Amino acid sequence: MGKGFVIAIDALLSLVVLFVILSLAFETVQLNGGEWEIRRSLSVTAHFAASTLEQSSLLSRAVLTDNTTGIRTFLNGFPTSLCGSVSAFPSPDSNEAVFSVSKSGCSTSIGEQETVTRGFMVQSPPDVNLYVAKVTLWVNE
C-alpha cells in the first residue's frame, strides 16, 4: 500500500508540473499572438491611412500649398491610443523631407510601429513630379 501511495503522489506531482508548464507556454503564445495582432492591425491601418491621404489629394495639396493642416486634422482624428506621422520626400532617393507632420499630443515611438511608404504624383503644370510619402503609426503609451 505504501508503494502505491508514493506512485500516486509522483503521478500527481508530474501532472501539476505538466499543467504549470502548459499554462506558461499558453500564456507566452497568447502574449506573442497579441503582439502579432497589434502589429497586423497597425499595418492595415497604416496602409489605409496612406491610401486615404493619397486618394483625397491631401498629400499633393500639402506639397503644392506648403500647408499640412488637412493632414494634421486627419491624424488627429485617430483614436487617442493611436499616434502617427506623415512625411513627404521629393523622390525615392531623397532624405530631405518637404514636410513632416505628427498627430498632436503624441510622443516619439518607443515600441511597436509600422511604416508604409507610398509614391504619389504632384501636378504643377507643365510638370508632373514624383513624391514619396512615409506614414508611420504607433501605439500611444
Secondary structure, 3 states (H helix, E strand, C coil): CHHHHHHHHHHHHHHHHHHHHHHHHHHHHHHHHHHHHHHHHHHHHHHHHHHHHHHCCHHHHHHHHCCCHHHHHHHHCCCCCEEEEEEEECCCCCCCCCEEEECCCCCCCCCCEEEEEEEEEEEECCEEEEEEEEEEEEECC
